[in-house]
Amino acid sequence: MTLTLRKILMILMSTALGFGFMHHLVPGASLYNFERLHIFLFNLCSGGTILLHYSQPGRKANRLTAAFLLLSLAFALCAFFDRYLASVILALALAALVETVRIRRFSLLPAGIFRATEPVFLKFHQAALLCLSSALVISALVMINNTWLHLVSFPMLKLDTFFLGFSFPLSLITMAVMFSFMRGDFSRRLRRLKNAEFWTVNLGVIIFFLFILYEKPAAQMVVTWILFAAVVLMYFLYHRLGKAVQQKRFLTSGMFFLWYTAITGIIYIVLHFVPDFSPRHAKWLLRMHSFAALYGWNLSGLAVICRSHDFPIRLNDRLIIALHWLTAIVLAPLGTYWAPAAPAALAGYLVVLYMMLFSKAGRGPALQEE
């Protein structure tokens, strides 16, 4: 990835976090949905751009990647200002761009996902692209329904729910990277286990999303435990089979962030069974969950992808990982409620981003896919 693109991504990612604290600075902040910019600038604009760039040959951003970046920024701004007609058009255009990249990288029909002989890391990669284009189309349909048609009515069926829809593709591409470093495809048993992981994660999240829409906390609890078991097994597979490279330390840290998000998610669902529970009473827990998911787990994978041709890179791994955890788990959630912690969170985040994106490169092996 070129230096210019990394600079743009650092600006986007840091701006995304900054909007999470904007309510401290803007009078009448409740009138503005800064949460959309906070989420969309990171998940869709930054993460989507990285995913498209990674899915195409060459280190320079081509026209498709540049178009996605510009259109996703326009989408985030239109959604923020409630310009839904423009948002619908932009979402469909973005979905078409993603599908163009997916078809060029794989095939028109996603047959590889169902093929037993297809390497699992390629299945995760194609699923990430397919999930992103699907999320964009569904978001357009949601805006059409909620703004004009009103054909279906679900309290949870709203644009802001696409925190999950735009975050899941980033999880899938991080898992693709992890599986690309795993050995053991010579073993039929391990191949079956890896394929079981792929289908458990993908079907589990889809079913979980449906249970969110139908507001079924008991069913959500069951699916969440299944997904948690899947990510624990994935960690042990990666720990045992993953190649001993520098990337492994950052991806392992990311897996622990994923464990943290699973545990906080389970606790949040359990609270729904407490008498007189109201979601606003546990908003702090949801903040901790979302910061760990976006700026912990997702960032770990995206940073590794951004520097995929540069590893090993020259930095103090343990120090950066420790600062990453302090920022994502403590300072950022605290900063949403206590204004003095917000600058510290932003400063810590900028240091982590800078060190990951701009530390001097060595000469290591590129990711297997590229």
N, C-alpha and C positions, 0 to 999 in steps of 0.2 A: 504494500500500500504506500502511495506517495506521501511525502511530507505535507503537501498542501491539503490533501484529503484528511490526513490525521489532524491537522490544525482546525479544519472545518468541523470535524467530529468532536474535538475537544470543546469548541465554542458551543456547539449544540447540546452536548451532554451536560456541561456546566450550567448553561442557561436553563436546561430542563430542571435541574435540582434547585436553581434559584427561584423558579416559579413555585416550588413547594413551600417557600417561605415568604412569598409576596404578600400574603395577608397581613404580615406585620408592618408593611410599609404603605399599603394603599388604603386610604380611608374608604369605608363602605365596601370592603373586599368581598363581603358575602354576596354582593350583586354580580360578581365576576366569577366565572368557573375556571380559576387558575389551575385546578386539578387536571383539566384536559390538556393544557400546555405542558404541565409537569409530567404527565404520562406519555402523551403523544410525541413530544419532542425526543424523548428517550427511546421508547419502544418502537414507534413507527418510523420517525425521521432518521434517528441515528442507527437503531438496530436494523431496520429494514434496508437502509442503504448499505450497511456492512454485509448483510446477508446477500444482497444482489451482487455486490462487488466480489464477494468470496465465490459466488456461483458462476463467475465468468472468468475467462483466461486473461492473463496480464495483470500487472501491478497498477496500471493507471486506470482511473475511473473512465469508462466509456460513456457514450451518449445515453444509454439506457439507465445506467446508474445515476448520472447527473440529472436526467429527467425525473427519476424517482425521487431524488433528494429535493428538487425544487417543487414538485407537485405535492409531496408529502408535507412540506412546510406550508404550502398554500392550504392544504386540507386541514392541518392543525389550526391555522389562523381562522379559517372559515368556520370550523366547528366551535372555536372559542367565541366567535362573534355571532353564533347561531345563524349563520348563512347556510341553510340546509340544502337548498337547490344546488349551489356551487359545491357543497361538500359531497353530495351524492354523485355529481358528475366527476369530481376529482377522485373519489373512492373507486369508481368503476374504471377510470383511466389508470389508476395505480394498479388495480387488480390485473388489467390487461398487460401492463408492463411486467409484472411479476410472472404471469403465465408465459409471456414471451421468453423470459429468461429460463423458466423451468423447462419449456419445450425444447429450447436450444440445448440446454444442459442434459436433459434426460430424453423425454419423448412426449408425443401428444397425449397419449393415455398413460396414466401412472402405473403401468403394468409391473414395473420393477419392484414396487412396494409389495406386490403379492407373489413375487417370484422367489422360490425357496433358495435359489443359488445366488441371489443378489446380496452383496455384502451389506451388513446391517447399517454401517455408517452411511452408505449411499441411500438406504431407505429413510434414515432419519433426515438426511439432507433434502431429499425430494419432498418428504412430508413437511419440512419447514417451509418450503416455498408454497406448497399446496395449501397449507394452513394459513399463510399470510394472505394469499389471494382470496381464499374463502372468507377470511375474517373481514376483508375489505368489502366484498360483495354483500355479506350479511349486514355489515354496518350501514351500507347504502339502503338495503331493504328495511332495516330498522328505522332509519330516518324517514323513508317514504311512508312507512306505516304510521309512525308516531306523529308526523307533521301533517299528512294529508288524508290517508286512507282510513286509518283507525280500524283495521280489520281484525286484529288480535290485540288483546290487552293483558300484558304481564307487567307488574310493577318493576320487575328487574330487567325487562327488555328495553334497555335504553342505551344510548351511545356510550355513556360512561362505563358500562359493563365491559366494554372492549379493552379495558385494562388487561383482562385475561386473554381476549382474542388476539391482541397484538403482542402480548408477552410470550405466549406459548411458542410461536415460531422461533423465538430467540432461545428458548429452552431446548428445542429440537435441534437447532444447529450446533449448540454447545455439546449436546449429546452425540451428534454426528462426529464432532472433533474428538471427543473422548473415545468413541468406538473405533475411530481411525487409528488410534494409538494402541489398541488392544491386539495382543497376539492370540493365537488359539483357534483360528478358523479351520485348521486342519482337523479339529475334533468335531465329529458330528453332534456330540452331546452339547458342546459349547455353542455351536451354531444354533441349535434349537433353543438353548437358554437365552442367547442374545435376541433371537427372533421373538421369543416370549416376552422379553423386556420391551421390545419395540411395540408390540401390540398392546401390552398391558398399559404402557404410558399413554399411547395415542387414544385408544378406546376409553381408557379411564378418564382422561381429561374431557373428552367429548361428552361422556355420560355425566360427569360431574357438572359440566356447564348446563346441561339440560335440567339437572336437579336444582341448580341455582335458580333457573328461570321459573321452575314450578315451586320453588321455596319448600323443599323437602329436606330439612336438616338431618333427619335420621338416615335417609339414603345418602346424603352428602358425607355423613360420618363413615359409612361403610366403604364408600369409594375412596375417601381420603386415606383410610387405613391401608387399603390395597395399594394405592399409589405410594404411600410412605414405605411399605414393604418393598415395592419395586425399586425405589431410589436407594434404599439401603443395600439391596442386592446389587444394584448397579455400582455403588461405591466399592463393594468388596471385589466385584469383577474387575473394576478399573485398577484398584489397589494391587491386585495380584497379577493381572495380565497387561497393564499399561506399561509402555516403554519408559525407562528411567531417563526422562528428559526434563528440562527446566519447566516446560509447560505443565507437567504433571503436578507441580506444587500449586500452581494457580488454579488448575481445574479441580484438584482435591479440595482446596479451600472453597471453591465454588460449590462443590457437592455438600460441604458442611453448611453453607448458606442455604442450600436447598432443603437439607434436613430441618434447619431452623424454621424455614417458611412452612414446611409441612407441620411441624409441632405447633407453631402459633396458629396455623389454620385449623388444626384439630381443636385447640383450646377455644378458639372463636366459635366453632360450631357447637361445642359442648355448652357454652354459655347460653345458647338458644333454648336449652332445656331448663334453665333457671327461671323460677317464677318471676313475673314482672320484668323480664329482660327486655331491654330496648337497645337496638344497634348503636345508638349514640353513647351508651354507657361503656361500650368496648371499642370506641373509635380509635383510642390510643393503641389497642392491640392490633387493629387492622393497619394502622400506620406502621407499626413495627414490622408486620408481615410484608407490606408492600415495599418498604424501603429495602428489606433484606432480599426480596425477589428481584426488584429492578436494579438497585445499585450494589447488590452483593452478588447473587448468583448470575444474573444476566451479564453484568459488567465483567465478571471473571472470564466468561466465555468470549465475549466480544473483544476484550483486550487481547486475548490470545490469538484470535482470528486476525485482528488488525496488524499484529507483528508476526504473522505466520512464516514469513520468509526471513525473519531477522534473528530468530532464536539460535543460540542463547543470547540474551540481552544482559547488559551490565547493570545490575542493580542488586540491592540487598533484599532478597526475596522475603525473608522473615519479617524485616522491618516494614516493608510495603504491605504485606498481608496483614500484619498486626494493625497498622494504621487504617487499612481498608475495613477491618472488622469494627474498630473503634468508631469510624465514621458512619458506616451503614447501620450498625446495631444500636449505637448509643447517641452520637451527636445529631445525626439527621432526624430521627424520630423526636428527640428532645427539642430540637430547634423548631419544630412545628408548633410547640406549645410555649416554649420559653425563648423569647427573641434573642437574648445574648448567646445562646448556643448555636444559632443559625450561622453566624460568620465563621465560627470554629468548624462547623460541619462542612461549609463550603470550602474553607481553606484546606481541610484534610482531604476532601474529595479532589480538589485541584492538584494537590501534591501526588495523590495516587494516580490520577489520570496522566499527569505530566510524566511521571516516572515510567508508567506502563507504555505510553505512546511515543515517548521521545528519548528514552535511554539509549545509549549507543548500542548498536547491534554487533553481534558476533557472526560467525558463519556456521549455522546449524542446519539440520535437515528441514525442508518445508513440510507442511502437512501432507499426508499421504494422498489426499484428493487432488492436490493442485499440480 
